[in-house]
Amino acid sequence: MSSFGKKLAYAVLAICAIVFVTGLFRGEPPLLMLLTAMALSNDARKEASGAVIGDPTEAALFNLALEKGFLRDKLDETFPRLAELPFDSDRKLMTTFHPWDKGRVVSFTKGAGEAVAMCRSAGIRPVMITGDHPLTAEVIAKRVGIIRGEGKAVMTGRELAQIPLEEFENKVEKIRVYARVAPEQKLKIIKALQDKGHFVAMTGDGVNDAPALKRADIGVAMGITGTDVSKEASHMILLDDNFATIVKAVREGRRIFDNIRTRVFFYTGSFIQQTTSRCCPADLCPSDGHYLCAVSEPHFQD
């Protein structure tokens, strides 16, 4: 099934490329095709209250398409969804199929690239660690946006084994992809990043990933494909094996942190304001020159 899914994914991507290039030759604006794809390959919905309900990433795409006048309901009348390949942990993509001009069928695909872009915009640097061939890893990393022409960004497990930790720490911040890496080498990568002052989150699913998951500041185990050992060693479990869910969790955590910080600042300011010293007038002060001061206690409301 996995092999079939990969072949189907390649076929879908080829069809997308053909349709897109055909559209360009026919003079169809690329932006128009992009906005149409954002509206149709989307499960977010707008309620009567005006709120957009759905996955945050899809909601953002929905709102952008809506702002440009691409309404999902109206587009569905012309380009109804014929079939769908839902997101899964193997493809890391979602694809929808729609009737197009003159009996043709077009597919729109979205996936991990959006989540990687959101990571970068949030100040998070995604790093790929894989057992795949370096060229395969580099192509995938460039496709999803992990590598963006930042010099020598790929290191193999053999190179990692030959370099001392001290020398590796001088290079670790420039490496974006580690290929042909053994599970135990993940510990070296994590330690080097932590020694450089980084807060490291690590994902894994195998038994051999357990030490790295435990060593990371936050170990994230896969809920679907993950082994029991990896789940027990991790700090949290990703139920849908979707990288985009990690981005959502970070955003939600930052929102909670901002709310807590705002409340702490508010109550601290209130305490300072309400805790005041009221000194006696000079003519009522004791003869020894000391002042009598009263401190008012702050009162907080829920």
C-alpha positions in Angstrom: 0.0 0.0 0.0 2.9 2.3 0.8 4.5 1.7 -2.6 1.1 2.3 -4.3 0.7 5.5 -2.3 4.1 6.8 -3.4 3.4 6.0 -7.1 0.0 7.7 -6.8 1.6 10.7 -5.2 4.1 11.1 -8.0 1.3 10.7 -10.6 -0.7 13.4 -8.8 2.3 15.8 -8.7 3.0 15.2 -12.4 -0.7 16.0 -13.2 -0.5 19.1 -11.1 2.6 20.2 -13.0 1.1 19.5 -16.4 -2.1 21.4 -15.5 -0.2 24.3 -14.1 2.1 24.6 -17.1 -0.9 24.2 -19.5 -2.6 27.0 -17.6 0.4 29.3 -18.1 0.6 28.6 -21.8 -3.1 29.4 -22.0 -2.5 32.7 -20.3 -4.2 31.9 -17.0 -2.7 34.0 -14.2 -0.6 31.8 -11.8 -2.1 33.8 -8.8 -5.6 32.9 -10.0 -4.8 29.2 -10.1 -3.1 29.4 -6.7 -6.0 31.2 -5.0 -8.5 28.7 -6.6 -6.4 25.8 -5.2 -6.3 27.5 -1.8 -10.1 27.7 -1.8 -10.9 24.3 -3.2 -8.3 22.1 -1.4 -9.6 23.2 1.9 -11.9 21.9 4.6 -12.3 25.1 6.7 -15.8 26.6 6.9 -17.2 30.0 7.7 -20.1 30.0 10.2 -23.0 32.3 10.3 -21.3 34.3 13.0 -18.4 35.0 10.7 -15.9 32.8 12.5 -13.8 30.4 10.4 -13.8 26.9 11.8 -11.2 24.4 10.9 -7.5 23.6 10.9 -5.6 26.9 11.6 -3.4 26.5 8.5 -6.5 25.8 6.3 -8.3 28.7 8.0 -5.5 31.1 7.1 -5.5 29.9 3.4 -9.3 30.1 3.5 -9.2 33.7 4.7 -6.6 34.8 2.2 -8.6 33.3 -0.7 -11.8 34.9 0.7 -10.1 38.3 0.9 -9.3 38.0 -2.8 -12.9 37.1 -3.7 -12.5 33.3 -4.1 -15.5 31.9 -2.2 -15.4 28.2 -1.5 -19.2 27.7 -1.9 -19.3 29.4 -5.3 -16.3 27.6 -6.6 -17.7 24.2 -5.5 -20.7 24.8 -7.8 -18.3 25.1 -10.8 -15.5 22.8 -9.6 -17.1 20.2 -7.2 -14.8 17.9 -5.3 -14.7 14.6 -7.2 -12.3 12.7 -4.9 -9.9 13.3 -2.1 -6.6 11.8 -0.8 -6.6 12.8 2.9 -3.5 13.7 4.7 -1.6 10.7 6.0 1.8 10.1 7.8 3.4 8.6 4.6 2.6 11.3 2.0 2.5 14.3 4.4 0.1 15.8 1.8 -3.6 16.3 1.1 -4.9 16.2 -2.5 -8.3 17.0 -3.9 -9.6 16.4 -7.4 -11.9 18.7 -9.4 -13.4 18.9 -12.9 -11.6 21.5 -15.0 -11.9 22.9 -18.5 -13.1 20.7 -21.4 -13.6 17.5 -19.3 -10.2 17.5 -17.7 -9.6 16.8 -14.0 -7.3 19.0 -11.9 -5.7 18.1 -8.6 -4.6 20.5 -5.8 -2.1 19.4 -3.3 -0.9 21.0 0.0 1.3 19.6 2.8 4.3 20.1 5.0 5.7 23.1 3.2 3.2 25.4 4.8 4.1 24.1 8.3 7.8 24.6 7.6 7.2 28.2 6.5 5.2 28.8 9.6 8.1 27.5 11.7 10.5 29.8 10.1 8.3 32.8 10.6 7.9 31.9 14.3 11.7 31.7 14.8 11.8 27.9 14.8 14.5 26.2 12.7 13.4 22.8 11.4 16.2 20.2 10.9 15.7 16.9 9.1 17.4 13.8 10.5 16.9 10.7 8.3 18.4 7.4 7.3 17.7 8.1 3.6 20.4 8.8 0.9 21.8 12.4 1.1 20.6 13.3 -2.3 17.0 12.1 -1.5 17.1 13.9 1.8 18.3 17.1 0.1 15.7 17.1 -2.6 12.9 16.6 -0.1 14.3 19.3 2.3 14.4 21.8 -0.6 10.9 20.9 -1.7 9.4 21.6 1.8 11.6 24.6 2.4 14.0 23.3 5.1 17.0 24.1 2.8 17.0 27.5 1.1 20.5 27.7 -0.5 22.3 28.2 2.8 25.6 26.8 1.7 26.6 23.2 2.7 23.5 22.3 4.7 23.7 18.5 4.4 25.9 16.2 6.6 26.1 12.4 6.5 26.3 10.1 9.4 29.9 9.1 8.3 31.0 12.7 8.4 29.3 13.2 11.7 31.1 10.2 13.2 34.5 11.5 12.1 34.2 15.0 13.5 34.9 15.8 17.2 32.1 17.2 19.2 33.9 20.5 19.8 34.4 21.0 16.0 30.9 19.9 15.3 29.4 22.5 17.7 31.0 25.2 15.5 29.1 23.8 12.5 25.8 22.5 13.9 23.9 25.8 13.5 24.5 25.7 9.7 23.4 22.1 9.1 19.8 21.6 8.0 19.8 18.0 7.0 21.5 14.9 8.4 21.4 11.8 6.1 22.4 8.2 6.7 22.4 8.9 10.4 22.4 6.1 13.0 19.9 6.5 15.9 22.7 7.0 18.5 24.1 9.9 16.5 21.0 11.9 17.2 22.2 12.2 20.8 25.4 14.0 19.4 23.2 16.4 17.4 21.0 17.2 20.3 23.9 17.8 22.7 25.7 20.1 20.3 22.5 22.2 19.8 21.9 22.3 23.5 25.5 23.3 24.2 25.0 26.2 21.8 22.1 27.4 23.9 19.2 26.1 21.8 16.0 24.6 23.1 15.6 21.3 21.2 12.4 19.4 20.3 13.0 16.0 18.8 10.5 13.7 17.0 10.9 9.9 16.7 9.0 6.7 16.4 11.4 3.8 16.8 12.9 1.9 19.8 16.3 3.3 18.9 14.9 6.9 19.1 14.1 6.6 22.8 17.5 7.9 24.1 17.3 11.0 21.8 13.6 11.6 22.8 14.6 11.5 26.4 17.6 13.7 26.0 15.8 16.4 24.1 14.2 19.3 25.9 10.9 18.1 24.4 10.7 14.6 23.0 7.7 14.1 20.7 6.7 10.5 19.8 4.5 9.5 16.9 1.1 8.3 18.1 0.2 6.2 15.1 3.5 4.7 13.9 5.4 5.1 17.2 6.5 2.2 19.3 5.6 1.9 23.0 9.2 2.4 24.0 9.4 5.7 22.1 6.1 6.9 23.6 7.2 6.1 27.2 10.5 7.9 26.6 8.9 11.1 25.1 7.4 14.1 26.8 4.4 14.2 24.6 2.7 12.1 21.9 1.6 13.4 18.5 -1.7 11.6 17.9 -2.0 12.2 14.2 1.8 12.0 13.2 1.4 15.3 11.5 4.2 17.8 11.6 1.8 20.7 11.2 0.2 19.7 14.5 3.5 20.6 16.3 3.3 24.1 14.8 -0.2 24.5 16.1 0.8 23.3 19.6 3.7 25.8 19.6 1.3 28.6 18.6 -1.2 27.6 21.3 1.6 27.4 23.9 2.8 30.8 23.0 -0.7 32.2 23.3 -1.1 30.7 26.8 2.4 32.1 27.8 1.5 35.6 26.5 -1.8 35.5 28.5 0.0 34.4 31.7 2.7 37.1 31.2 0.1 39.8 30.6 -1.8 38.8 33.8 1.4 38.8 35.8 2.4 42.2 34.6 -1.2 43.5 35.3 -1.4 42.1 38.8 2.2 43.2 39.6 1.4 46.7 38.5 -1.9 46.7 40.5 0.0 45.5 43.6 2.6 48.3 43.3 -0.1 50.9 42.8 -2.3 49.7 45.7 0.6 49.2 48.1 1.1 52.8 49.1 2.7 54.6 52.0 0.6 57.3 53.7 2.8 59.3 56.1 1.5 61.5 58.9 1.6 65.3 58.5 4.6 66.9 60.1 2.8 68.6 62.9 1.3 65.2 64.0 4.5 63.2 63.9 6.1 62.1 67.2 8.7 64.4 68.7 11.5 62.0 67.9 11.1 62.7 64.2 9.9 59.3 63.2 7.1 59.0 60.7 4.2 56.6 61.1 3.3 54.9 57.9 0.3 52.7 57.0 0.4 50.1 54.2 -2.8 49.3 52.4 -3.4 45.7 51.3 -4.3 45.1 47.6 -7.6 43.5 46.8 -7.8 41.2 43.8 -10.9 40.2 42.0 -11.5 37.0 40.0 
